[in-house]
Amino acid sequence: MKKIILFHVIFFILCGYAYANVSRIHKDHHFSGNIKQVKTSDHLKLFREDIRVAFPMIELDSASLQKKIDMDVNYIIENQSKTAIEIPLQFLGISVSDVIVLLNEKSILFGFVEDNKAEQEFLARITEHRHQWNKRRYEQYFIDLDYIKSGKKMSRSLSLIHMTAPEFIRVARNIENLSEVFPGAGKLNVIRFHVRLLPGKNKLTIRYKQGLFVDGHTSYIGGPAFVCGFEYLLYPAFTWKMNPDFELFVSVTLPDYLKKGWLWDSRITPLAESNLTLKKMYNSQARVTTYSMRSKSFPAPVLAFIALREKKD
């Protein structure tokens, strides 16, 4: 009898400890996007864009989800004139870091400017994309928009997600501070730089780190489901004229999750979803899944990628 009582006491202590260490995590203020021509030129055409995204190793059931993805974006820009063309370009980002800009493998200087018009377009585009692709995946974002629409008088509730995409977009365009819907976000970073493009093909490279979108729960005992991912804004490149042979290449590498155990560690291959059609290839030796695609055009205004772990291992 004493053994049974002792067993129940230990069981409830462990359950209480696990429950106490379960908390909601929600991070949604990291974005980046394509280069945009500030002033257009009829002699410049976009020949290729190569987007390579590398996820870090993610440890399940830990509170240390501060890791960032590595973004490596390369453009081939063709100058079809016989003389060099100097032109200002800009790149969008929120909460990006360690930015490096290279033109033909040489570093170039850049600065930050404010652009309210770019910020309004960003809010409209991201709202439309999320509503059309997977509204429930980003339910907290739409709950916040609904709350703002009510004049901040109604309580935040899932049942309030009832507006159409155009109605949500109208609300988003009138947001004065991004932190109202993206907690922790500052201003939209507009990174501007000048390039001197020589006749022929020029390679522009932008490398940086971007935080993860995270939603779910974390605990030290028994891990509930959570998702993490990123969104990359393709629409700024719509300002470019496209070479007839233009190609977009996307590659996302996602290592298996690490789950530490009391006796041994294990690796879990996460599932993934995207608004684009990506081919999947798994490297069993490296324990890394690569998702990739090639396209002759931009298939959507935004590229979204979500990695998810089921509740059952």
N, C-alpha and C positions, 0 to 999 in steps of 0.2 A: 504493500500500500504506500509506504514511504517513497519507494522508487517511482511509483506512478505519479505521486504528487510532485516529486523532484523533477521528473521529466516535463510535467506540465508547466512548472515554474520556469524552467530553462527555455521551453518553447515560447512562452509568452514574453520572456525577456528578449529573446532573439527577434520575435515578431515586432515588438515595440521598438527595438533598436533599428530594425529595417525601416519601419514606418517613419520613425523620426528623421531618418536620413534620406527620405524621398522628398524632392522638391521640384517644383515646376521651373523649367528653364525656357526662355523665349528670347532669341536674339534675331533681330530683323532690321539691320541698318547698314548692310554692306552691299554695295553695288559698284559696277564699273561698266564701261561701254566703249564703243568704237570711236575712232577718230572722225572728226567732222571738219569739213572745209569752212573756214570763217569767210573766205572770199573764194568763189569758184573760178576755175579756169577751164576753158574748152579744150586745152591741149593736154590736160591731165586725165588719166584713166586708171581705175583700180584694176589691177591684173590678178591679184591673189591676196587672200587673207588666210592666215594659218593661226588657229587658236589652240593652244595647248595648256591644259589645266591639270595640275597635280595635287591630289588630296594628300594631307598628311596621314600618318598612322594615328588612328583614333582609338583610344582606350575606352571601352564600355564601362558603365557604372562608376564613373568618376566625375568629379565636378570640374575637371580641367579641360573644358572645351574652348580654350582660348586660342587654339591653333588656327593657322591660316592656310589657305590654298595658295600655291604658286601659279601665277598667271604669266604666260609667255606668248605675246601676240605679235605676229610678224605680218607686215604688208609689203606687197610689191606694187609700187606706184610707177606707172609708165608716163614719161614726159615725151609726147609725140612731136614736140617742136624741135628746132635746131639750136635753141639757146636755153640756158638755165632759167628756171622759174623759181622765184622766191614767193612763198605763200605762208600765211599763218594757219596753223591747225590747232584744234583743241580736242581734249580727251576728258570724258566724264568719269567721276568716281565719288563714292561716299565711303569714308573710313578705309581708304586704301593706304598702303605704306610702302616704303623702300622702292620708290618709283625710279626707274632708269629708262631714259629715252636715247635711242641710238639711230643715227642715219648713216647707212652704208658702213655699219660697224664702228662709227665714231660717235662719242657722247655729245649730246647737245643740251643746252640750257633750257629750262622751262620755268614758268611761274604760275601762280594761281590768280584767277580773276573771278568776279561774281557775274552771274548771268541769270537773272530772274526768269527770262523767257525759257532758257534751257531747263530750269528747275520746274517750271509749270508743265513743259512738255514731258519731262521725266515722270512726273506724278500722273499725268494722263495716260501715258504709254504703259507704265507699270500696273496701273489700276485696270486698264482694259485687258492686258495680258493675263493677269491673275484671275480676273473674273471669267474670261473665256476658257482658260486652260483648266484650272483646278481651284475653284473658289473656296472649297472646304479645306484645302491644304494651307491656305493663308487666311483662315477664318478670323484670326485675331486682328488682322489688318482691316477687314471689312467691318468687324465689330467696332473698331475705333472710328472708322468713317461714319458709321451709323450714329455713334455717340456724338460726334461733332455735328452731324446733320440735325440732331434733336436739340441743338443748342446746349449740349452737355447737361441736359435736365433728366434724361432717361437713364436708367441703369444699363450697364453693358451686359448684353445677353445674346446668346446664339440666335434666339428667336427674332432678333432685330435685323438679321441679314435678309432683307427682302427687296432692296432696291435693284433696279436694272443697272447695267453697265454705264449707260449715259448719265444716269442719276449719280452714281458713285463718282464718275469722272468730274462732274460739275462740283461736287463737294471737294474732291482732291485738288482741283485747280485753285480753290480759294483758301487752301491751307497756308497759314502764315509762317509756321515753323515745322520743319520736317519731323522734329521730335514728337509731335502730336500723334503721328502714326508710326514712326520709326524711333522708339525709345533709345536714347543714346546717340542718335545721329546729330551731326552738326550741319553746316551748310553743304550744299552740293559743291564738290570740288571740281572746278573747271580748270584743267591743266592746259595752259596755252604755250605754244612754242612756234618758232619760225624755222622753216626748212628751205634749203636751196636745192632744188631737184634738178639734176643734170639731165641732158637729153638721153633717152633710153630708159632702162629700168632702174629704179632706186628701191632699196630695202629699208623700211622703217620698222624698228623694233621697240616695243614697250613692254617692260617687265616690272612686276610689282607683286605685292602680297595683298590678299583680300580676305577679310573675315568670313566665317561661315554663317549662313542662315541656320539656326538651330531651334527646334521646337520639340518639347516632350518632357521627360522626367529623367532624373538621375538619382542613383542610390548606391550604397556600398554593398547591399545584399539584395540579390534578385533584381535585374534591370528591367524596368518597364520599357515599352517601345519609345523610340524617339527618331526624329528625322533631322538630317542636316544637308545643306546644299548651297547653291549659289545661283545668281541671276546675272547674265551678261547682256548688256544693251546693244543690240545689233543696229537699231534704227538710225543712229547718227551717221552711219555710212551710206544711208540713202541719198546723201547730198552728192555722192560721187557719180561720175559717169563710169560705166562698166565696160571693160574690154570684152569683146565677143567671146574670148577664151577665158573669162574670169572663172576662178574656182575658189570655193570656200572649203576649208578643211578644219574639222573640229576633232580634238582628241582629249578625252578625260580619263585619267588613271586613278583608280580607286583601290587602295590596299585593303586587304581583309581587316576587319576589326579585331582588336586584341581584347580578350576578356581574361582578367587575372582571377585565379581561383585560390582557394585555401591550400589545395594540394598541388595543383598544376594549372598552367595557363592554357588557353585554347584560342583558336582563330575562327572567326565567323565571317563568311562571305556575305556582304550586305546585298540587298536588292536595290534596284535603282529605277527611277522613272524620269522621263524628260518630255517636253513638249515637241521635241524634234525626234526623228527616227534615227536612232543610233545603233550601229552594229556592236555586238558584244563579243569580246575575246578574253578568255581567262588563262593566265599563266600560273599553272599549279606549283611550279618551283618557287617563283617569286611571291606567290599568293597575292597577285594583283590582277584586277579586272580592268581592261581598257575598252572604253566606249568611243566609237568614232563615226564620222560621216563625211561624205564629200557632196558638194552641191554646186550647181552652175549659177546659183543666185542665192539671195538671202531668203530662207524659207519662212522667217517670222521676224517681228520687230524685236523680240527678246528671246534669248536662249536661257532656259531654266533646266536645272539638273538637281534631282533630289535623291539622296541615299537614305534608305530606310532599313531598319532592323525589325523583324517580326518579334512578337513577345516570346515566341518559342524559338530556342536556338536550333 
